[in-house]
Amino acid sequence: MVALGKLEELEMHVRAALRNGLTQDEIKEVLLQSAIYCGVPAANSAFAVAQRVLADHDQHPEAKGDAPEW
């Protein structure tokens, strides 16, 4: 998702990772690795998305579900 620039999809997966018990540090480590393989600009964009998701999660930890709105 990082390499392809699919940042909307990345947002959904970061939310799912949090729901499934990954820590913020674990998510950050994955994105750090993406810098090596996908390039720093792509990783920077991914970090920006993840920061928004993590900030939202910190403010609303009880929020559940990532189901798309049909």
Summary of the structure (lengths in Angstrom):
residues: 70
radius of gyration: 12.0
end to end distance: 22.8
largest distance: 36.6
contacts: 164
relative contact order: 0.19
helix: 69%
strand: 0%
